[in-house]
Amino acid sequence: MKNNTLWSLRLGFSNKENDQIAQKGMTAFLEDSFTIPFDNTIPDFLSQGPRTAAQLKAQRLMFKNATAEEKKEARQKENQISEAMKQWWVDRMINSQYPLQEKMTLLLHNHFVATYQKVKVNYWVFQHNQILRKNAFGNFKTLTKAILKSNAMVRYLDNTDNKKGKINENLSRELLELFTLGIGNYTEEDIKNGAKGLAGLTLGDDGAVYKKPFEDNSVITYFGKTGVFKSDELVDIIFEQKNIPYRMTRKILEWFIYDDPKEELVRYYGDYFREVDFEFQPLLLKIFTEEFDKNTAGSKIKNPIEYSLQLLDELQVKNVKSNVIVNFIKQQSMDLFNQPNVKGWEGGKSWLTTQIYLQRATVADAYCQGKIFNKQKVEQDMQGKMEESSERKNNKQKEKSVALNWQKAKNKAIITELTDRLLFGVSPESQTDYETVIKYDFDPNSPNADQVVLRLFNTIIKEPEFQLI
């Protein structure tokens, strides 16, 4: 795989940034990516539903006297808004001129987890997502402080139940274990005292606020410092700890380049992260420019959104409804705004279980035929149920035109062109298989030439190597 193609996939979701990276160079491309403005527009689909704690309380009171049918209708409406938000985000990933902002937001979304299933208020989940996007190229400490004071986070990690005399340690624990330092770099006493500092931080209209009746203003000792500390002060103390840069640095390396980064690399870039006062932009610039020159292809398994958007871009499938992609990645265990637990998607090998690999093969066949199938259709095909059902007939109406980009040439040149942009390596056995699909006497000007090359493409994307970047 050519380096510019590889990094187009790593810094985005497809090959479409390839030419820009080649023309501008990595440094200029990144600097342009960093200047993309933050869009604070609130989507129309969020015009309904509660936005404030008062509106949520009013909705709950209304529910007390609502019929079962009215409650069901209200839940369905909120679920529809949640689905619309997933589609809105996928559209941003597809249409952004510089998708690195969205890819970094997705990383942070999987770091500071706060799911809709638990939060239950779409607007707060949207606010949480916007905090991540706004700070995607900003400061890690600033972001951590902002996330702690989001309604989504205090609700997701039960800090609404954290009150003086009735301490809940969930947010305090995950702040240290998952969000900042990692296991082994704090004590249980730090968790207990941190929870006291967070007591009373609960739902507010524009974000989480402290409510005096529930605050615990006792003097605590936190990482050796003694005083009355609230959320911002707690974060300041955490970011003075020696191991603070390494967990996030490891996450960035894992998300963009290596499923299993070497410890010395984590330490090297982590130390630099501390030097630049936990600013994401210079860290990303250093990592990407230095790793760009190394031979690192094949070091990370593609996540479902990378896999799906790359295929659709290669096949130049236009006007695909984003709900198709949302449903596919959910089936692949990547449900946006609904990670399985506070640890988020595991990534790595979890993206390539036997079931997921079979699903990808089935969807690859469908995409190459221009067919956009729903979840039930994919599951039917995987189970071998190929009967001509009425649903299948309906799906036939959803066919899209596909237009694979390839240069008219001899068979080996075409194989080289496609494998250069799709695979990080080609074995002799695979080369033989490709030459069986597109034979030496292949005529690029024949009427069925596109179909032959498309069959070759479909063969290549079934390779295990295609699952890697």
Secondary structure, DSSP 4 states (H G I P E B T S, - for coil): --HHHHHHHHHSSSSTTHHHHHHH-HHHHHHHHHTPPP--PPPGGGSSS--SHHHHHHHHHHHHT--HHHHHHHHHHHHHHHHHHHHHHHHHHHH-SSTHHHHHHHHHHTTS---HHHH--HHHHHHHHHHHHHTTTSBHHHHHHHHHTSHHHHHHTTGGG-BTTB---HHHHHIIIIIIS-TTSS-HHHHHHHHHHHTTEE--SSS-EE-GGG-----EEETTEEE---HHHHHHHHTTSTTHHHHHHHHHHHHHT-SS--HHHHHHHHHHHHHTTTBHHHHHHHHHHHHHTS--TT-SBPPHHHHHHHHHHHTT--S--HHHHHHHHHHTT--TT--SSTT----GGGGG-HHHHHHHHHHHHHHHTT----HHHHHHHHTT-----HHHHHHHTT------------HHHHHHHHHHHH-S---HHHHHHHHHHS-TT--TTSTTHHHHHHHHHHHHTTSGGGGB-
